[in-house]
C-alpha cells in the first residue's frame, strides 16, 4: 500500500510522509527509495499505535490529507487464529 500511495501522490507533486516502526522498512524497496532520495517521500520512525508518535508526526508538517494503512501479521490464518485465541 505505501508504494502505491507514494507513487500516486508523488506524481501529483506532493510529499508523502511514511510513519514506520523500523527505519529499515523500505531498505530493500528500490521504488520507494527513489521517492525518498528525490525528497517526494520522507520516512519517520514511530509507532502508529502510540499517541506521542502520531502527535510528533502531525506537528512537524502540514498535511492536506492523512491515510492510514496499519499492517498486520503475514502469518497464514492470522484472523482465524486471533478469533480462536
N, C-alpha and C positions, 0 to 999 in steps of 0.2 A: 504494500500500500504506500509506504513513504516514497518509493521510487516513482510511482505513477503520479502522486501529488506533486512531488518535486519537479517532475518533467512538465506537468501542466502549468503550474504557477510560475516556474522559471521562464517558460516560453512567453508568458504574458509580461515578463519584466519584473515580476515580484520576487522578493526574497523569502525563502521558506526556512522556518526555524524548526529543527527536529530535536525534540526532547528525548534523550535515550539514557538508559541506565548504565550502559557500558560505552566508554569513549571509543572502543574498537568496533562498535556495532556495524559500521559501514566500511571498515578497513579493506575488505575483500570485494567491495562492490564498486567497480570502475565507473559505472554510470553515475552513481551518487557522488563519488569522489570528484568527478568532472564539475558537478554543480558546486561542491564545497570549495574547490580550488578557484572557481570563477567568481565566488562570492554571492552566487544566487541561492545558496543554501548554507545555513550555519548549524552546527551541532552544539547543543547544550546538554551537559551531563546532569541528570537528575532522575527523580522517580515521580511519575505522573500520579502516584497514589499518595504523595506527600505534599500537603498544602504549602509548606515553605518553598518547595522546589517550583511549584506552579506559580506562586507569587513572584519568585525571583525572575522567572522567565517573562511573566506578564509585565513586570515593571522595568525591564531593560529595553523595551522597544514598544512601538505602537503597532497594532495589528488591524487589518481590515476584516479578517475572518480567522476563526480558530476551528480546526478539525481535530477530532480525537480518534486515534486508531490504536487502542490498547491491545497488545498482543496477548496470546495465550500460550499454553503449552503445546509443543509439537508432538507430544506423545499420542499414539493412537488411542481412541476411545476415551479421550480426556473428559468429555462431557458425561459419558456414561459412568465412568469411574467416579467422578465427582458426585453424581446423583446417588450412587450406591453407598459411598462413604458418608 
